[in-house]
Amino acid sequence: MGKSKWVLDTAHSQVDFSVKHMMISRVNGTFQRFSANIEADPNDLTTADIEFSVEVDSIDTRNTDRDNHLKSADFFNAEQYPYITFKATEITRKDDSSYHVTGDLTIRGVTRKETFVAEFEGLAKDPLSGNEKAGFTVTGTINRKDYGLVWNVALETGGVLVGEEVKITVHIEAARG
């Protein structure tokens, strides 16, 4: 098939995260605005060029006060650092449809190497547009403190209000460009 450009279908893609709250439950959220530059052979991602960008100001946890706090200098500092970015630097095959995608993740001006698991979900022809589409699910976990997101409150019962570990799930649908 060969390597070609793929255009992100944002109506059928999403960027989600979850983090522990009060040591007993999870808060889930999503980013509403994001973009990607993808050049790849979906049957062999090892040669792919992938860049992903998320607009911090588009964070949505279904709670306006919490969203505003997350955008503030206590957390993402969206005014000074409006984007979270990821650029793949190495992609290795795990099995027939899974890959380890390592790259530079930048949050709040801090760049670190992170590795995510990408699952190739398959190819299909869109019956409405006629475009060939590819689907991927990307998952991973990061430590928010590694990126300067250190705000927290100690709990009377021990532990902290906001967990350090952030689980990330990205669903991507892209059309051959």
C-alpha positions, 0 to 999 in steps of 0.5 A: 500500500505504501506511505501516504498522508492521512487527514484526521477526522475530528468528528470521529476521533477523541482525546480522553484522559482520567485521573484519580480523585480523592484516592477513591474515584476517577475524574474523566475528561476530554479535549474538544480541539486537536489536530494531527499530521500523519504520514503512514502506511496503516499496515506498517506504522514503523515508518510513520511520521506522526505529530499530534497537537491538543488545544489545552483551552478545549479541556472538558471535564463536564464541570466549568469550575474544574475546567477553569482550574485545570486551565489556570497556572495551578495546572496547565497554564493554558494562557502561557502554554496553549498546546500539548504536543506529541511527535513520534520518534520511534515506532516498533511493532508489538504484534500484527496490529499493535505498536509501541509509539515513542516520542516527545510529549510536551506539556506546559513547556516540558518535553519528555520521552513517552511511549504509548501503545497504538492498536490498528483497528482496520481500514474501511471505505466510508459509504458517504464520502467514498474515502478510505479510512483507517482507525487507531486506538492509542493508550498510555499513562503519564505522571502529571508531576513530570510536566510541572502539574504539581498542584494538590491538597492533602486529605485528612484520611491520608493521600491526596486530592488529585492522583499523579497518574493520568491515563490517556486514550486517543481514538483516531479515525483518519482519511487517506489524504 
